[in-house]
């Protein structure tokens, strides 16, 4: 079965994969930049996570930081899952 040309780019493994941790990754303010990167042949940009979740808080050691789950523990989980 042939893949339609408009979907082929999403299925090809790209040279560099960027997992953008949201919230806090600048998705709202820099969304157009991330979209442009994702559309380029050398990059794949994945937005991982959402606002207003249990991990949507700074880690200990930051002003107002909290114990896990937090953004640091979420980022470690994302790395562990690959």
N, C-alpha and C positions, 0 to 999 in steps of 0.2 A: 504494500500500500504506500503510495507516495504522500509525502508531507506537503501541504500547501506552502508555496514560497514565503508567504507572510508569517508562517509559524516556524520555518526552518531555523532562523537565527536564534530562537529561544531554545531549540533542542540541541544545538551544537555546543559542546563544552568550550568555553572561552578561556583565554590565557590566564586571566586574573579574576578571581572571585572575591567580591567584597561583601561581607555580611555586616550590614549597618544596624547597630543596636539602637532600637527605638524603645522607649522615649530617650530623649537627650542626644540623639544623633543628628539633629538639625534637619530632620525630614521636612518640616513645614517651611523653614526658611531657605533651604537649599535643595528642595525637591527637584527643581528644573535641572540643576547640575547633576544630581544623581541619575535622573532620567536620561540625560544626554550621555553620561558615562555608560549606562546600561545599554544604550542603543549602539554604542561604538563596538566594533568587532573584537576588541581585545579585553573587554570587561563584562562581567556579570555582576550586577548589584542586587542583593537580596535584602529587603527590610525585614528584620527579625524583631518581634515584640510589639507591644502596644502601650499606650498611655493608660494610667489609672488601674494598674495591676498591682499585685502584691510586691513585685520587685521594682516598682517605679519609685525608688527612693535611693538617695546617696548611701554609699557604704560607710561603715564606721571609719573615723578619721577625717571625714569631711564635715564641715559645719552642718549640723542637723542630721548627720548620718545615722544610720540604723544597722542593726545586725541583719544577717541574711534572713530572708531573701531580699536582695537589693540589686542594683545595676551590676555590681562587680560579680556577684554570684551567678546572675543570669548570663553575663558574658562568659564566665567559665563554663557554664552548662552548654552554651552554644558551641564553644570550642571543643568540648568533650564529645558532643554529638557529631561534629564535623560538618 
